Amino acid sequence: MADDSPPTYSPDHFPSSPEEDTVEVAKKLGKTNMLQWMEIRVSEPEKRTTTSMKMQDTFMVYLIETRITDNDVKCKGDGTTSLWRRYSEFELLRNYLEITYPALVIPPLPEKKATYTWQNMATDKFDAEFIERRRAALEIFLLRCAAHPIMCLDKIFIGFLQKEEAWKDTVYATEFQSKADSKLKSLNASFRLKKPDQQFEELKNYSNEIQGVIANLLKVRARMADHQFGVHKLHGNYQRVFNEWSAIEREMTDPLQSAGHYMNVYAQSIDTILEEEEQYADQLKEYLAFGESLRSVCRKYECLQYDQERAEEGLTSKHSQKEALVQGKTSTGFSLGSLKKAMFGADTPEQRELKIKHLEEQIKVNEVELKQANEEMQKFVDAALRDIDRFKRQKTKDLKEIFTNYAIMQIKQCKKGIAIWTSAKDCFAKM
Amino acid sequence: MSDDLQEDGQTEPRRGKVMNKGEKQKFKDPLMNIVGEETDDADGELESLDLDASCKSDASMSRSSSLNVNLSGYDDNDAETHDMSITVDDPEKHSGTMDSYVTFRITLKTTRTEFVCPEYEVRRRYNDFLWLRQKLEETYPTHVVPPMPEKHSLRRLDRFSPEFLRIRALALQKFVNRVADHPVQSFDKNFHIFLTAKAWEFQSHKKQSTGLLGRVSDSLYNMGSSYMLKYRKPEFAAIQDYILAFGEKLANIERITQRIVKEQTDFHTDLLEWGPIYTLWSNSEDQLVSSLHSMTKAVETSSASLKELQSSSPDCENVQYNGQQSSSPDCETSSSPDCKISSSPDCEISSSPDCEISSSPDCEISSSPDCEISSSPDCEISSSPNCEISSSPDCEISSSPDCEISSSPDCEISSSPDCEISSSPDCEISSSPDCEISSSPDCEISSSPDCEISSSPDGEISSSPDCEISSSPDCEISSSPDCEISSSPDCEISSSPDCEISSSPDCEISSSPDCEISSSPDCEISSSPDCEISSSPDCENVQTIDATEDHFNQPLREYILYTECIKTVLRRRDAIQAQYEQTLDELNKRKEERDQLKISDQTYSLGAFLGKDPDEVKQNKQDKLEQQVKELTTQMEVLNDKSAVCDTDLRADMERWQKNKHRDMKELFMEAADRNVRYYETCLKAWEDTIHSIQGKDFPVTACDKPEREDDKDKDDDILLEKAESTETDKTASDLS
């Protein structure tokens, strides 16, 4: 990726840590993302229970392991770390990232509880299968962050990977929460925008579309899984009947029994198939969540634009006020000013001078503000567009891979089906 | 194998006798004439479905059995009997003023010398087949006569729906071919007449040779005696047990298959929905259009091949039948008034639009009590089309005027053609409409399986022979607004709630009868909801289900029916044996008496008491007993002969049947496996193509953001495929082992 411009939103207001050194070294070596010199794994979930205030709290923790793979980057120790994190800490990290880098498409976390399920899927929060899928998704989240040219340089992120104690405090120390725009504001902004930006409007629509489509896909898939499951499992019933039947036949006993065996194999085969297919669903779910990330970028843009428009508005009104004062005498019409004039008499020239001066000062301040807002917005737009571009490339590549994997899965399933039915046919042929 | 050899050795000498078919045919003719003349009464009973074909008188019996002994040697050699090939196809609907029915074209190609021409083509209706089967059962009570397709579709397919007719034609073809392959039955005179005679010839022959009223008591006697049997040969006891178990297994398989088909149909619907979503998605992507389209394509291909899996018959066949159906018979239907009755809309008729019908003689039916109907013209109706009528419209009739019928005059109806209907296939029919009927006075009628139905409509249905119905379409129906439907069947369907029905699995119903309804006079009714139904894809799905039927479940069905036939023959065999044993007992008793008499002193006998000479009395008694013993001995000999013949016939037929069954089952399952393999192969191909088209369209990969797969960046589809293959083979191997 050609994106090695300095991080736009990199905050550098907290003390340097030893970890920073490695990052600096890596940066100097021309590494554009963390994965080129580090290996990250989320391995091994573990169930823990803490008892505080007589309230039992059961949760899962996940072991995060890192290992520095590039010898040039390695500075001290063996370059490996491992620590436990729980889901809520991942959430904290993501919140931090989202607020700190409003222009970036932040990778989503796995769903909190299983959605688009079908009859035989576990819905329990502590179910091994569910935990395993969550573990995999958490790993993907970390890898996506680490692969990002900007996020991978973030101290908090690096701390999350490597610094066990007091990480939470450092996060809160950044006071990232204070930067968060209130929901109300963003809602307000989206309604009151005067001229919404075409690009971001499109992005918003796109994220809605993609979410709709994927949600539909997932819904139908869940139903398909149900029916496929049914089809296969029903074949299992043949085994029982074939066995019973073989007992009353003289000649076809063995073929019937082995055919029954294959019917059972067929029934069993669906379990692994659907388990694998769940992976496809998870990948789609990630992109369903990415839709939300995209929208969040749009929301933040809207807030900025709203600020900018407000600043512009303020400036224009100040200008017109000044105008009115300058040509004060000729002003007609019913206004507060004219009312005042009528009641207290016209301003003295001195007073007017003062007012104009005052206004001019305000205008100046406003102009600076507007300039800032403009700059900020421009910066945001640049950064956002760059990251969205990156996201789109990533998405195209990912989806192609996801579809390919799905096709491979289907091929596997077909081959399995062919193998089983061919064997069954051989059995029948011996009848 | 050793059995076979033995059998061959035994039968070798006999075969010489039957080689000359012409001679044998000649030998048989007089016998047939006897049967024909003898049964010359009771024309009206032609249509009846009496299941227990009756026994014939002893004289004809023994003669036919001796013939059978001669012929039974035939059984081992199937090849020799494959000299007749019969096809049944081209169903055509005929509408008369009273009655509409369907005829099938029967084409016979034969090399047998007793036929004048090598090829014949005739048209016969279902009832003619029934007649043939009945004649065969009468003529060969000790042989297994192949089963006929049931009179009614279990899924309440309309009698005139092309799907139903196609399946029926296939089943009838199977039936006649099985008869043709039978070493004895294929030489039957009635069979030949059935295959070759012109319509008028055939009708007059039918009239001449019908009648079995006198035999009912005989068969009843047989039924009773089978329970008095003291000792059944283990060989036949084994057959009986086997047949029972076999029938049960097949029924199980059938049920499983039906459930699978249902799931598959649902899955198919999902696939149909799932494919277009990818296309929709491609609207919002610019880089992924081709990938998404290829996904759609693959999904569509798999859904198409899934459909094929269910109906391996080529679609064109269906289309052809559809075309025929829509082009000819239905037009006639709407043009002539009676069709409306028979097609199904009778309910509406009775409620309001009956006016049109009432111009024809049927108006009396709905307007006033059924008595008149049953007495005169309705007989014909009830014999054939009324079945369908009763499936739906009878309810209405029964709701109002039928009550009277059911209380008394219906008995007459049932004694004539209707009783047969109710005894066998009517159960299914009555499952739906009868419920309501039975809540009213019809209960008495439905003394057999319908009573249960009536108490709480659908649950009990499944306990009785209606199981199949209730397991598939009816359950759902009843859960949905079918209650209303059944209360007065068709009206409500058409009025509104059919929409819901069609969305639920009731489609099956709507697929068959509703299509016709909408195409025929029902249009007015179906103007709103039904049209959509018939045009919707659900109908196709239903057709799919039906198509599976004729490839897997139809053959299964045939064998299930076969078990019934064999049971009947076994019962008849029991009866003959029982009769023999009875005679033997009687004989022994008399002999004992006679022996007792020889040594006994008649001084204190009644005769002596009355002043007769004891010796004379003794002599008289002895003479009488001698006479009785003599008579009984002859009778016993005849019966013994009969029983032996029966055993031989049955044994031979069972052997043939076992062989056929073995072959058919093998074929059936192999075909099913083959269909599945084909389905997976098509899908496999589709998905492989998808991978190629996803990977093939290259685009600049600049970003390597998806980290963990960085290494795989330049992998191509071949590697992917290989990977898939290798993991796959490993897995399958481990799975299968």
Boltz contact constraints between the chains, C-beta under 6 A:
constraints:
  - contact:
      token1: [A, 1]
      token2: [B, 703]
      max_distance: 6.0
  - contact:
      token1: [A, 35]
      token2: [B, 707]
      max_distance: 6.0
  - contact:
      token1: [A, 143]
      token2: [B, 707]
      max_distance: 6.0
  - contact:
      token1: [A, 143]
      token2: [B, 708]
      max_distance: 6.0
  - contact:
      token1: [A, 147]
      token2: [B, 705]
      max_distance: 6.0
  - contact:
      token1: [A, 147]
      token2: [B, 707]
      max_distance: 6.0
  - contact:
      token1: [A, 206]
      token2: [B, 284]
      max_distance: 6.0
  - contact:
      token1: [A, 209]
      token2: [B, 284]
      max_distance: 6.0
  - contact:
      token1: [A, 213]
      token2: [B, 280]
      max_distance: 6.0
  - contact:
      token1: [A, 213]
      token2: [B, 281]
      max_distance: 6.0
  - contact:
      token1: [A, 216]
      token2: [B, 277]
      max_distance: 6.0
  - contact:
      token1: [A, 217]
      token2: [B, 277]
      max_distance: 6.0
  - contact:
      token1: [A, 220]
      token2: [B, 270]
      max_distance: 6.0
  - contact:
      token1: [A, 220]
      token2: [B, 273]
      max_distance: 6.0
  - contact:
      token1: [A, 220]
      token2: [B, 274]
      max_distance: 6.0
  - contact:
      token1: [A, 223]
      token2: [B, 270]
      max_distance: 6.0
  - contact:
      token1: [A, 224]
      token2: [B, 270]
      max_distance: 6.0
  - contact:
      token1: [A, 227]
      token2: [B, 263]
      max_distance: 6.0
  - contact:
      token1: [A, 227]
      token2: [B, 266]
      max_distance: 6.0
  - contact:
      token1: [A, 227]
      token2: [B, 267]
      max_distance: 6.0
  - contact:
      token1: [A, 228]
      token2: [B, 267]
      max_distance: 6.0
  - contact:
      token1: [A, 230]
      token2: [B, 263]
      max_distance: 6.0
  - contact:
      token1: [A, 231]
      token2: [B, 260]
      max_distance: 6.0
  - contact:
      token1: [A, 231]
      token2: [B, 263]
      max_distance: 6.0
  - contact:
      token1: [A, 231]
      token2: [B, 264]
      max_distance: 6.0
  - contact:
      token1: [A, 234]
      token2: [B, 256]
      max_distance: 6.0
  - contact:
      token1: [A, 234]
      token2: [B, 259]
      max_distance: 6.0
  - contact:
      token1: [A, 234]
      token2: [B, 260]
      max_distance: 6.0
  - contact:
      token1: [A, 237]
      token2: [B, 256]
      max_distance: 6.0
  - contact:
      token1: [A, 241]
      token2: [B, 249]
      max_distance: 6.0
  - contact:
      token1: [A, 241]
      token2: [B, 252]
      max_distance: 6.0
  - contact:
      token1: [A, 241]
      token2: [B, 253]
      max_distance: 6.0
  - contact:
      token1: [A, 245]
      token2: [B, 249]
      max_distance: 6.0
  - contact:
      token1: [A, 248]
      token2: [B, 242]
      max_distance: 6.0
  - contact:
      token1: [A, 248]
      token2: [B, 245]
      max_distance: 6.0
  - contact:
      token1: [A, 393]
      token2: [B, 703]
      max_distance: 6.0
  - contact:
      token1: [A, 394]
      token2: [B, 703]
      max_distance: 6.0
  - contact:
      token1: [A, 394]
      token2: [B, 705]
      max_distance: 6.0
  - contact:
      token1: [A, 396]
      token2: [B, 287]
      max_distance: 6.0
  - contact:
      token1: [A, 396]
      token2: [B, 288]
      max_distance: 6.0
  - contact:
      token1: [A, 398]
      token2: [B, 706]
      max_distance: 6.0
  - contact:
      token1: [A, 399]
      token2: [B, 288]
      max_distance: 6.0
  - contact:
      token1: [A, 400]
      token2: [B, 291]
      max_distance: 6.0
  - contact:
      token1: [A, 400]
      token2: [B, 694]
      max_distance: 6.0
  - contact:
      token1: [A, 403]
      token2: [B, 291]
      max_distance: 6.0
  - contact:
      token1: [A, 403]
      token2: [B, 295]
      max_distance: 6.0
  - contact:
      token1: [A, 403]
      token2: [B, 694]
      max_distance: 6.0
  - contact:
      token1: [A, 404]
      token2: [B, 691]
      max_distance: 6.0
  - contact:
      token1: [A, 404]
      token2: [B, 694]
      max_distance: 6.0
  - contact:
      token1: [A, 407]
      token2: [B, 687]
      max_distance: 6.0
  - contact:
      token1: [A, 407]
      token2: [B, 690]
      max_distance: 6.0
  - contact:
      token1: [A, 407]
      token2: [B, 691]
      max_distance: 6.0
  - contact:
      token1: [A, 408]
      token2: [B, 724]
      max_distance: 6.0
  - contact:
      token1: [A, 410]
      token2: [B, 687]
      max_distance: 6.0
  - contact:
      token1: [A, 411]
      token2: [B, 684]
      max_distance: 6.0
  - contact:
      token1: [A, 411]
      token2: [B, 687]
      max_distance: 6.0
  - contact:
      token1: [A, 411]
      token2: [B, 724]
      max_distance: 6.0
  - contact:
      token1: [A, 412]
      token2: [B, 724]
      max_distance: 6.0
  - contact:
      token1: [A, 412]
      token2: [B, 728]
      max_distance: 6.0
  - contact:
      token1: [A, 414]
      token2: [B, 680]
      max_distance: 6.0
  - contact:
      token1: [A, 414]
      token2: [B, 683]
      max_distance: 6.0
  - contact:
      token1: [A, 414]
      token2: [B, 684]
      max_distance: 6.0
  - contact:
      token1: [A, 415]
      token2: [B, 728]
      max_distance: 6.0
  - contact:
      token1: [A, 416]
      token2: [B, 732]
      max_distance: 6.0
  - contact:
      token1: [A, 417]
      token2: [B, 680]
      max_distance: 6.0
  - contact:
      token1: [A, 418]
      token2: [B, 677]
      max_distance: 6.0
  - contact:
      token1: [A, 418]
      token2: [B, 680]
      max_distance: 6.0
  - contact:
      token1: [A, 419]
      token2: [B, 732]
      max_distance: 6.0
  - contact:
      token1: [A, 421]
      token2: [B, 673]
      max_distance: 6.0
  - contact:
      token1: [A, 421]
      token2: [B, 676]
      max_distance: 6.0
  - contact:
      token1: [A, 421]
      token2: [B, 677]
      max_distance: 6.0
  - contact:
      token1: [A, 422]
      token2: [B, 677]
      max_distance: 6.0
  - contact:
      token1: [A, 424]
      token2: [B, 673]
      max_distance: 6.0
  - contact:
      token1: [A, 425]
      token2: [B, 670]
      max_distance: 6.0
  - contact:
      token1: [A, 425]
      token2: [B, 673]
      max_distance: 6.0
  - contact:
      token1: [A, 428]
      token2: [B, 666]
      max_distance: 6.0
  - contact:
      token1: [A, 428]
      token2: [B, 669]
      max_distance: 6.0
  - contact:
      token1: [A, 428]
      token2: [B, 670]
      max_distance: 6.0
  - contact:
      token1: [A, 428]
      token2: [B, 673]
      max_distance: 6.0
  - contact:
      token1: [A, 431]
      token2: [B, 666]
      max_distance: 6.0
